[in-house]
Amino acid sequence: MADQLVFYHNPTSRGRIVHWMLEEVGASYETKIVDLAKREQKSPAYLAVNPMGKIPAIVHGDVVVTEAAAICAYLADAFPRAGLSPPVGDRARGTYYRWLFFAAGSLEPALVDRMVERPPVEREGVLGYGNYENALGALERALAPGPWILGERFSAADVYVGAQVGWGLRTKSLEPRPTFQQYIERCAQRPAHKRANPPA
Ligand SMILES: N[C@@H](CCC(=O)N[C@@H](CS)C(=O)NCC(=O)O)C(=O)O
């Protein structure tokens, strides 16, 4: 019997990234909604799952995975039939990791800092993303050849990067450059994206 997969989610959160990924891999899963307004994310029961008290998280059999990007990478490997990660030994795995980690470690902080209007720092060299322009330029170069980050091959990196691009465009923390808009339009055509993002 397959291991049970539990998804701790709130539809207003980064859980949306994982929802899309779960639909891409075709996993069966049970969703447990964590009510952020009631601060259920800080309850002892949930802190036992994620001591950060943050959504999303998954429990798959006896393993807990937190951090949306890590969950995407984990699910791609755990459900190889979906073909969403280049196998170990394939050089494309380098490019895949590169943009997945870039999106989590550099792009996301750049977008969040822009959204909350965090004042610029003098020593931008200590910021992982350098500056906003820098991060957007790198993203644009990665996405411009298309259609996906690995060229013709859609991967979990596109789920994570696509979710960041979609969120950035919605919140206006990402400039609406044509490359970003065309990329998110391609993402939105995917049946799994549609299942995870039904029309309001
Ligand atoms: N680095 C984490 C961030 C998770 C995160 O910040 N989640 C927010 C919702 S989008 C949250 O749970 N906020 C509630 C809180 O911090 O109390 C990830 O990528 O999963």
The ligand as an SDF file (V2000), in Angstrom:
LIG
                    3D

 20 19  0  0  0  0  0  0  0  0999 V2000
   10.0490   29.5150    3.5790 N   0  0  0  0  0  0  0  0  0  0  0  0
    8.7270   28.9810    3.7830 C   0  0  0  0  0  0  0  0  0  0  0  0
    7.8000   30.1540    4.0630 C   0  0  0  0  0  0  0  0  0  0  0  0
    6.4660   29.7000    4.5780 C   0  0  0  0  0  0  0  0  0  0  0  0
    5.6090   30.8900    5.0200 C   0  0  0  0  0  0  0  0  0  0  0  0
    6.1240   31.9760    5.3350 O   0  0  0  0  0  0  0  0  0  0  0  0
    4.3020   30.6590    5.0940 N   0  0  0  0  0  0  0  0  0  0  0  0
    3.4080   31.6930    5.5430 C   0  0  0  0  0  0  0  0  0  0  0  0
    2.1750   31.7070    4.6610 C   0  0  0  0  0  0  0  0  0  0  0  0
    2.5550   32.0900    2.9750 S   0  0  0  0  0  0  0  0  0  0  0  0
    2.9260   31.3820    6.9360 C   0  0  0  0  0  0  0  0  0  0  0  0
    2.7290   30.2350    7.2940 O   0  0  0  0  0  0  0  0  0  0  0  0
    2.6760   32.4590    7.7140 N   0  0  0  0  0  0  0  0  0  0  0  0
    2.0610   32.3310    8.9850 C   0  0  0  0  0  0  0  0  0  0  0  0
    2.9500   32.7520   10.1170 C   0  0  0  0  0  0  0  0  0  0  0  0
    4.1540   32.9540    9.9300 O   0  0  0  0  0  0  0  0  0  0  0  0
    2.4040   32.8670   11.2250 O   0  0  0  0  0  0  0  0  0  0  0  0
    8.2760   28.1850    2.5530 C   0  0  0  0  0  0  0  0  0  0  0  0
    8.7450   28.4490    1.4530 O   0  0  0  0  0  0  0  0  0  0  0  0
    7.4680   27.2510    2.7010 O   0  0  0  0  0  0  0  0  0  0  0  0
  1  2  1  0
  2  3  1  0
  2 18  1  0
  3  4  1  0
  4  5  1  0
  5  6  2  0
  5  7  1  0
  7  8  1  0
  8  9  1  0
  8 11  1  0
  9 10  1  0
 11 12  2  0
 11 13  1  0
 13 14  1  0
 14 15  1  0
 15 16  2  0
 15 17  1  0
 18 19  2  0
 18 20  1  0
M  END
$$$$
